[in-house]
Every structure is written in structure tokens, then in C-alpha cells.
Amino acid sequence: MTSNTLPGKRSSLLKFPAIAFLALTLGGLPLAASAQTAPAAPKPDAVVATVGGEQITEADLAFAAEDLGQDLQNVPQDQVRAVLLAQMIDLKLMAEAGHGAKLEDTDLYKLRLKYLTDRALRRAYTKQAVSDKITPEEIKAAYDKQVATIPDEEEVHARHILVTTEDDAKAIKAQLDGGADFATLAKEKSIEPGAKDSGGDLGYFKAAQMVKPFADAAFAMKVGEVSQPVQTQFGWHIIKVEDRRKAAKPTLEQLTPQLGQQLYVAKYRALFDQLRTASKIDIPDAALKAAVEAQLGPNQ
């Protein structure tokens, strides 16, 4: 019954997503941008398991979560810790095997270690200089500003009876005009899946959530009114409006993750521009330089 809705528009993001969003790991957002009632986190040095005498700690699980990133979204919540621990067991076993093969002495290992060290320092620094600087007060101020821009919308609570032909719809309308119960007829006559249980109840909806002919009819009616037959691509509808109300705007809790991310990106960008301006960056290849600058945006 509902139209094919598109996801809500996301606010335009700054350029260089490869930088800003690689930095947005699971541990990247501040406490202010998460549920305020979250339980206390376990101590980072708490031992979760040992592999060949090597300890795996809660901090190791957090680091594994950072590496897995978006992939964890596909893991059921009750399995996340098991997936992370399995990842760490794999890491410890393979690292020990690499140590036995004396790979620490190779040039490639030393180059990789330098890269990984830089990455770890970036994560630690952006947490301190960006994530930890986002306060609940900033989140609330951003929320108030965003909610003020959301226009008031109305919602309608309606039932409907869906049939295949106009003649069927007219016959049902005549029964309703004669005093028949709407929910009872919906259970008996409607071809909509689930109508036998719901009595055609669609709950509350906004106009954009329904196909246009249905929404136009429903939002033009008063509470208690029953429509004439309305045609959509699904068939013929008889609609009854049960209630109308002003749609609730999103709560602070609902918008906090989104607002926290927006603040993080803005603060990260400001910090990156500051550091970039203060540093000399030399890229001899002119074409590559232009391509990189297109990614990073103008240097303020």
C-alpha cells in the first residue's frame, strides 16, 4: 500500500570522505553522541582469552572492531563479541607464525609497521582532539537548530478496503452507507494481505508514505468520513479516516548518532585543514597532485 519511499536525504558531506570516514571507526564517536544510559565499558586491559600464552584483552576486541568497521553491521548483536574474539584468535595465531618465520626482519614488514603506527597514532589523536571534544551541549544545540527547520506535517490514521473492480468498491460503499461495520467488511472483502487480521487498519501515515491518489483522498477527508471509490495501481479502495494529528518530530535520542557524526566530520575537517596549512606537502607528479587536491578540497 505504501509507495516506494526513498531514504531521508543525508546532509551534504564534506569532500575527502576517504579521510574523514576512515577515521570514523566504531570507537570514533564521543560518548556524547551515543546513548547516555549505556552501561559502563569494560576495562581495556581485562583479559578475554589467551592463545598460546598470549593474552587477548577488551582493548584488542575494540581494535578488531575498528578494523572490521561497517562489516560488523551485518553481524547479529549477540554474536559481535564472538566474531571479534574469533578475529583476534586468527590474528594471534598468524602473527605468532609470522614471528616464527622471522618476518620482523624483512623490509616490507618494517614499512608496514610504520604505516600501522601512523594509523594508530591518527586514531588516538583524533579521538583526543575531535571525538572527545564533542559535548552533549553541542549535540543539543545542533538538534534544536535542525528540528527548527523541519516543517510541521500532519498524519492521518485510516482504514481501507481494497478490491479489484470499481463495481465491487461501489457495492461495499453502499453497504457502509447502510450501516455496515467498516472493519468487519475489510476482513471479509479486502484483498490486501493482512486485512483479515487488521480490519484494513493502516495506522498513522504521512502523505508522502502513500501513493498519490490514495494520499490525496485520505488527507482531504474529515475524521469519520468514508470515501468514494479511489483507484490506484493496487486496485480500488474505500477509505475511512479514523483520526488526524500533527506528526511528531524526531527526538534528540533519535538524531544524536547522525548529529554526532556531522559534528565529528566538521571538527575533523577543521583540524585537517589546520594541520595541512601548517605543513609543506610536495607531490612532484602534477596530475596526481591535481587529483589529490580534488579529493581533499581547497587548502584554506
DAQUI-V261369 format. One record per backbone hydrogen bond with DSSP energy under -1.0 kcal/mol. NH is the residue of the N-H (numbers start at 1). CO is the residue of the C=O. E is the energy in kcal/mol with one decimal. If there is no record, write none. Layout:
nh;co;e
NH;CO;E
NH;CO;E
This chain:
nh;co;e
3;209;-1.6
5;3;-1.4
19;16;-1.5
20;16;-2.1
21;17;-2.3
23;19;-1.3
25;23;-1.9
28;25;-2.3
33;30;-1.6
34;31;-1.9
38;35;-1.5
46;43;-1.9
48;56;-3.7
49;56;-1.5
51;54;-3.0
54;51;-2.0
56;49;-3.2
58;46;-1.8
59;44;-2.5
61;57;-1.7
62;58;-2.0
63;59;-2.4
64;60;-2.5
65;61;-2.1
66;62;-1.8
67;63;-1.9
68;64;-2.4
69;65;-2.3
71;68;-2.1
72;69;-1.7
73;70;-1.8
74;71;-1.4
75;72;-1.7
79;76;-2.3
83;79;-2.4
84;80;-2.6
85;81;-2.6
86;82;-2.4
87;83;-2.1
88;84;-2.2
89;85;-2.5
90;86;-2.2
91;87;-2.3
92;88;-2.9
93;89;-2.4
94;90;-2.5
95;91;-2.7
96;92;-2.3
97;93;-1.9
98;94;-2.4
99;95;-2.5
100;96;-2.2
101;97;-1.3
102;99;-1.8
103;98;-2.1
105;102;-1.2
106;103;-1.7
110;106;-1.8
111;107;-2.2
112;108;-2.4
113;109;-2.8
114;110;-1.7
115;111;-1.8
116;112;-2.7
117;113;-2.2
118;114;-2.3
119;115;-2.3
120;116;-2.3
121;117;-2.3
122;118;-2.4
123;119;-2.3
124;120;-2.3
125;121;-2.8
126;122;-3.1
127;123;-1.7
128;124;-1.8
129;125;-3.5
130;126;-2.0
131;126;-2.1
132;127;-3.0
133;130;-1.2
134;131;-1.6
139;135;-2.0
140;136;-2.6
141;137;-2.4
142;138;-2.5
143;139;-2.3
144;140;-2.7
145;141;-2.0
146;142;-2.3
147;143;-3.0
148;144;-1.6
149;146;-1.1
150;147;-1.2
155;245;-3.5
156;205;-2.4
157;243;-3.0
158;203;-1.4
159;240;-2.6
160;200;-1.6
161;238;-2.1
163;236;-2.8
169;165;-1.8
170;166;-2.7
171;167;-2.1
172;168;-2.1
173;169;-2.4
174;170;-2.1
175;171;-1.7
176;172;-2.4
177;173;-2.5
178;174;-1.2
179;176;-1.8
180;175;-2.3
185;181;-2.2
186;182;-2.4
187;183;-2.1
188;184;-1.6
189;185;-3.5
190;186;-1.5
191;162;-2.9
195;192;-2.0
197;194;-1.1
198;194;-2.5
199;195;-2.5
202;158;-2.7
205;156;-1.8
209;206;-1.3
210;207;-1.5
215;211;-2.5
216;212;-3.3
217;213;-1.7
218;214;-2.7
219;215;-2.7
221;218;-1.0
224;241;-3.4
225;222;-2.0
227;239;-3.0
230;237;-2.4
232;235;-2.7
235;232;-1.2
236;163;-3.1
237;230;-3.1
238;161;-1.7
240;159;-2.5
241;225;-1.8
242;157;-3.3
243;157;-1.7
245;155;-2.3
247;153;-3.5
255;251;-2.0
256;252;-1.5
259;255;-3.0
260;256;-3.0
261;257;-2.0
262;258;-2.2
263;259;-2.6
264;260;-2.3
265;261;-2.7
266;262;-2.3
267;263;-2.7
268;264;-3.0
269;265;-2.6
270;266;-2.1
271;267;-2.4
272;268;-3.1
273;269;-2.8
274;270;-2.0
275;271;-2.5
276;272;-2.8
277;273;-2.5
278;274;-1.5
289;285;-2.6
290;286;-2.3
291;287;-2.1
292;288;-2.6
293;289;-2.5
294;290;-1.7
295;291;-1.3
296;292;-2.6
297;293;-2.0
